[in-house]
């Protein structure tokens, strides 16, 4: 009986921790269909390890997928890619063509490990931890420290 109570306590503490960060685990079937289609198009047959949802505003949600190859993908509820990262390299299909061309020509030996599309800018991180900032249209702006 004590073991059952301890397990129940641990589960409730874990759930409270997840809730406190605003992220909740969610089943794939509960993710909006347009987001499901994007993930299936680029990542299946990779196994999805975990999906979380976070409410960021009324009627606005972010869905984060943790894949078996250590890729982390974040989509809005309207299937807009917000962020993708993988230490071994992000799939080129996620990087806008103009940005990808710039990175390949300027840093030919680098690997893109992170891509973020937020607040009107596109941010790329390379395997040497260099961070490149681009405009929304893909024009290079600067290197950040």
C-alpha positions in Angstrom: 0.0 0.0 0.0 2.9 2.4 0.8 4.4 1.7 -2.6 1.2 2.6 -4.4 0.9 5.8 -2.3 4.5 6.7 -3.1 4.0 6.1 -6.9 0.9 8.2 -6.8 2.8 11.0 -5.0 5.7 10.9 -7.5 3.3 11.0 -10.5 1.5 14.0 -9.0 4.8 15.8 -8.3 5.9 15.1 -11.9 2.6 16.3 -13.3 2.7 19.5 -11.2 6.3 20.2 -12.5 5.2 19.8 -16.1 2.1 22.0 -15.5 4.2 24.7 -13.8 6.3 25.1 -16.9 3.2 25.3 -19.0 3.9 22.3 -21.1 1.6 19.3 -21.1 2.2 15.9 -22.7 -0.3 15.2 -25.5 -1.1 12.3 -27.8 -0.3 12.6 -31.5 -3.9 12.2 -32.4 -4.8 15.3 -30.4 -2.3 17.5 -32.4 -4.0 19.6 -35.1 -4.1 17.6 -38.4 -2.0 20.2 -40.3 0.8 19.8 -37.8 0.4 16.0 -37.9 0.8 16.1 -41.7 4.0 18.2 -41.4 5.6 15.8 -38.9 4.6 12.8 -40.9 5.9 14.3 -44.1 9.4 14.9 -42.8 10.0 12.7 -39.8 8.2 9.5 -40.0 9.3 6.6 -39.7 11.3 8.1 -36.9 9.7 7.4 -33.5 8.2 10.3 -31.6 9.5 10.1 -28.0 7.3 12.8 -26.6 4.9 15.5 -27.7 4.1 18.5 -25.5 1.7 21.3 -25.9 2.0 24.8 -24.4 -0.7 27.5 -24.5 1.1 30.8 -25.5 -2.0 32.9 -25.9 -5.8 32.5 -26.3 -6.3 30.0 -29.1 -2.5 29.9 -29.8 -0.5 26.8 -28.9 3.0 25.5 -29.5 3.6 21.8 -30.1 7.0 20.4 -29.4 8.1 17.0 -30.7 11.0 15.1 -29.4 12.1 12.5 -31.9 14.2 9.4 -31.5 17.2 10.9 -33.3 17.3 13.8 -30.7 15.6 16.2 -33.1 13.4 18.8 -31.3 10.7 20.4 -33.5 8.3 23.2 -32.5 5.2 24.1 -34.5 2.4 26.5 -33.9 -1.1 25.2 -34.0 -1.3 26.5 -37.6 1.6 24.3 -38.7 4.1 27.2 -38.8 7.6 25.9 -38.0 8.9 27.8 -35.1 12.1 25.9 -34.3 14.0 22.8 -35.1 17.3 21.6 -33.6 19.5 18.6 -33.7 23.2 18.5 -32.7 24.0 16.2 -35.7 22.4 18.6 -38.1 19.0 20.0 -39.1 17.4 18.7 -42.3 18.0 21.2 -45.0 14.3 21.1 -46.0 13.5 23.3 -43.0 15.9 26.1 -43.8 14.7 28.8 -46.2 16.7 28.5 -49.5 18.3 31.9 -49.4 19.6 31.3 -45.8 20.8 27.8 -46.6 22.7 29.0 -49.7 24.3 31.8 -47.6 25.4 29.3 -44.9 26.7 26.7 -47.4 28.7 29.3 -49.4 30.0 31.3 -46.3 30.6 28.4 -43.9 31.1 25.3 -46.2 32.4 23.0 -43.4 29.7 24.0 -40.9 26.6 22.1 -39.9 23.3 23.9 -39.0 22.3 22.5 -35.6 19.4 24.9 -34.9 16.9 27.0 -36.9 14.5 29.4 -35.2 11.9 31.6 -36.8 10.7 34.0 -34.2 9.9 37.7 -33.8 10.4 38.5 -37.5 13.9 37.2 -37.6 15.4 33.9 -38.6 18.2 32.6 -36.4 20.7 29.8 -37.3 23.1 28.1 -34.9 26.1 26.3 -36.4 27.9 23.3 -34.9 30.7 25.6 -33.7 28.0 27.5 -31.7 28.2 30.5 -34.0 24.8 32.2 -34.2 23.7 33.9 -37.5 20.8 36.3 -37.6 18.8 36.9 -40.8 15.8 39.0 -41.7 12.4 37.4 -42.2 13.2 37.4 -46.0 16.6 35.8 -45.5 19.0 38.7 -45.7 22.0 38.2 -43.5 22.1 40.8 -40.6 24.8 39.8 -38.2 26.7 37.2 -36.2 25.8 37.1 -32.5 28.1 36.1 -29.7 
